[in-house]
Amino acid sequence: MRSLALLLLLACCLSGCGRSDSLTPERVSRVQTGMTLAQAEAILGPAHERPEPPPGFGEHALPGHAELVEESRTFIWNDGPRRVVLTVVDGKIVAIGLVGFEDPH
C-alpha cells in the first residue's frame, strides 16, 4: 500500500499536479474577451466547466445582455488562492473574472 501511495505521488509530480505556474499574472493578462475557449486553454491549460452560472451571476455580469445569461457557459481555473472564471457565449469569451490577482487588464 505504501509503494502505491509513493507511485501515485511520483506520477502526480511528473504530470505537473500542484504546479502553480499556470495562473501567473503574465499568462492571465494574455486572455482577452473575444478569444475562444481553445485560445484561453492554450494559455492557461485545461479548464473545468461549471454546470451552472456562479451564484449571483445575472444581468449585472453582462450589462444590457440579460438574454445571454442563460446561453452562457462558465469555465474555471483554480490554483491555490487564485481563480480565473471565464464566461463564454457563442464560443467567445465575453467576461473575465479574477480572484487573488491584481487586475492585469
C-alpha positions in Angstrom: 0.0 0.0 0.0 2.8 2.4 0.9 4.5 1.8 -2.5 1.2 2.5 -4.3 1.0 5.9 -2.5 4.6 6.7 -3.4 3.9 5.7 -7.0 0.8 8.0 -7.1 2.8 10.9 -5.6 5.6 10.4 -8.2 3.1 10.3 -11.0 1.4 13.5 -9.7 4.8 15.3 -9.5 5.8 14.2 -13.0 2.4 15.2 -14.5 2.6 18.7 -13.0 -0.1 18.3 -10.4 0.2 21.0 -7.8 2.2 23.3 -10.0 1.4 26.9 -9.5 2.8 28.3 -12.8 -0.4 28.1 -14.9 -2.2 31.1 -13.3 0.6 33.6 -13.4 -0.3 37.3 -13.8 1.6 37.3 -17.1 -0.4 34.4 -18.5 -3.7 35.6 -17.2 -3.2 39.0 -18.8 -2.9 37.4 -22.2 -6.5 36.2 -22.0 -8.9 38.7 -23.5 -12.6 39.0 -24.3 -13.4 37.9 -27.8 -11.0 35.0 -27.6 -12.2 31.4 -28.0 -12.1 28.9 -25.1 -9.5 27.0 -27.0 -7.2 30.1 -27.2 -7.6 30.6 -23.4 -6.9 26.9 -22.7 -3.7 27.1 -24.9 -2.5 29.8 -22.5 -3.9 28.6 -19.1 -4.3 24.9 -19.6 -7.5 22.8 -19.5 -10.5 24.4 -17.8 -13.2 23.0 -15.6 -16.7 23.8 -16.8 -19.2 24.9 -14.2 -22.6 23.3 -14.9 -24.4 26.5 -13.8 -23.5 30.1 -13.7 -22.0 31.1 -10.3 -24.4 32.2 -7.6 -25.5 35.8 -8.1 -24.4 35.8 -11.8 -27.1 37.7 -13.7 -27.6 40.7 -15.8 -25.1 42.7 -13.8 -22.4 40.3 -15.1 -23.3 41.0 -18.7 -24.9 44.5 -18.6 -27.6 45.0 -21.2 -27.4 41.4 -22.2 -29.7 39.5 -19.8 -30.8 37.2 -22.6 -27.2 35.9 -22.8 -27.0 34.7 -19.2 -28.9 31.5 -20.0 -26.9 30.9 -23.1 -23.6 31.4 -21.3 -21.1 28.7 -20.2 -18.8 29.2 -17.3 -15.2 27.8 -17.2 -12.9 27.9 -14.1 -9.2 27.6 -13.4 -8.1 27.2 -9.7 -4.6 27.5 -8.4 -4.4 27.8 -4.7 -5.9 31.3 -3.8 -6.0 32.3 -7.4 -9.1 31.7 -9.6 -9.9 32.7 -13.2 -13.6 32.5 -14.3 -14.5 32.9 -18.0 -18.0 33.4 -19.3 -18.3 32.1 -22.9 -21.2 32.9 -25.2 -21.4 31.6 -28.8 -17.9 30.3 -28.5 -16.3 33.6 -27.5 -15.2 34.9 -24.1 -17.5 37.7 -23.0 -16.4 38.2 -19.4 -13.4 37.5 -17.3 -13.4 37.2 -13.5 -10.3 37.1 -11.4 -9.8 36.2 -7.7 -6.5 36.6 -6.0 -4.9 38.8 -8.7 -4.3 42.5 -9.1 -6.3 43.3 -12.3 -3.8 42.7 -15.2 -6.3 44.0 -17.8 
